[in-house]
Amino acid sequence: MNPRESLLKLIDVFLSGQDRSMQIVSQIEAVTIDYFLDSDVYEILSESVSLYRPGEGLPYMDEEEMAESLEEARRALVDDTGGSE
């Protein structure tokens, strides 16, 4: 599986509600840093993944806000505007 496919799979797991843990977000962050550092996907996700703390309130991001960022990143990946392989 290439990096784009791996990241899409992780994003889809989160968006489906199957797993919205800090662990899955950490995996998303790792793939993003390893393979998409110079891309729109990194720009979209860098702040969100660092601030994701479900249930903690401000100034952290909750599940809904994280999902919005992941949907935007997913669109960038699918549109082939945000990634490298």
C-alpha positions in Angstrom: 0.0 0.0 0.0 1.4 3.4 -1.0 1.5 6.3 1.5 -1.6 8.0 -0.1 -3.6 4.8 0.2 -2.4 4.3 3.8 -3.4 7.9 4.8 -6.8 7.6 3.1 -7.4 4.4 4.9 -6.6 5.9 8.3 -8.7 9.0 7.5 -11.6 6.8 6.5 -11.4 4.9 9.8 -11.7 8.1 11.7 -14.4 9.6 9.6 -16.5 6.4 9.8 -16.5 6.7 13.5 -14.8 3.3 13.8 -11.9 4.8 15.7 -11.6 8.4 16.9 -8.8 7.8 19.4 -5.6 9.8 19.9 -3.8 6.7 18.7 -5.3 6.8 15.2 -4.7 10.6 15.0 -1.1 9.9 15.9 -0.8 7.4 13.1 -2.3 10.0 10.7 0.2 12.5 11.9 3.1 10.1 11.5 2.2 9.3 7.8 1.6 12.9 7.1 5.1 13.9 8.4 6.9 11.0 6.8 5.4 11.3 3.3 3.5 14.6 2.9 5.6 17.2 4.7 5.9 19.5 1.7 2.2 19.2 0.7 -1.2 20.8 1.2 -2.2 17.8 3.2 0.4 18.7 5.8 -0.7 22.3 5.9 -4.3 21.2 6.4 -3.6 18.7 9.2 -0.6 20.0 11.1 -2.5 22.2 13.5 -5.4 19.8 13.9 -3.4 16.8 14.8 -1.4 18.7 17.4 -4.5 20.1 19.0 -6.7 17.0 18.9 -7.9 16.2 22.5 -11.4 14.7 22.4 -13.5 16.0 25.3 -11.0 18.5 26.6 -12.7 21.7 25.3 -11.0 24.9 24.3 -8.2 25.4 23.1 -8.2 21.9 21.9 -10.0 20.4 18.9 -12.8 17.9 19.4 -13.9 15.0 17.1 -16.1 17.2 14.9 -13.4 19.7 14.2 -10.9 17.0 13.6 -13.3 15.3 11.2 -13.7 18.6 9.3 -9.9 18.9 8.8 -9.7 15.2 7.8 -12.4 15.7 5.2 -10.5 18.6 3.7 -7.3 16.6 3.7 -9.1 13.6 2.1 -10.4 15.9 -0.7 -6.9 17.1 -1.3 -5.6 13.6 -1.5 -8.4 12.4 -3.8 -8.1 15.4 -6.0 -4.3 14.7 -6.2 -3.5 18.2 -5.1 -2.1 17.5 -1.7 0.3 14.6 -1.8 3.4 13.0 -2.8 4.3 9.3 -3.1 
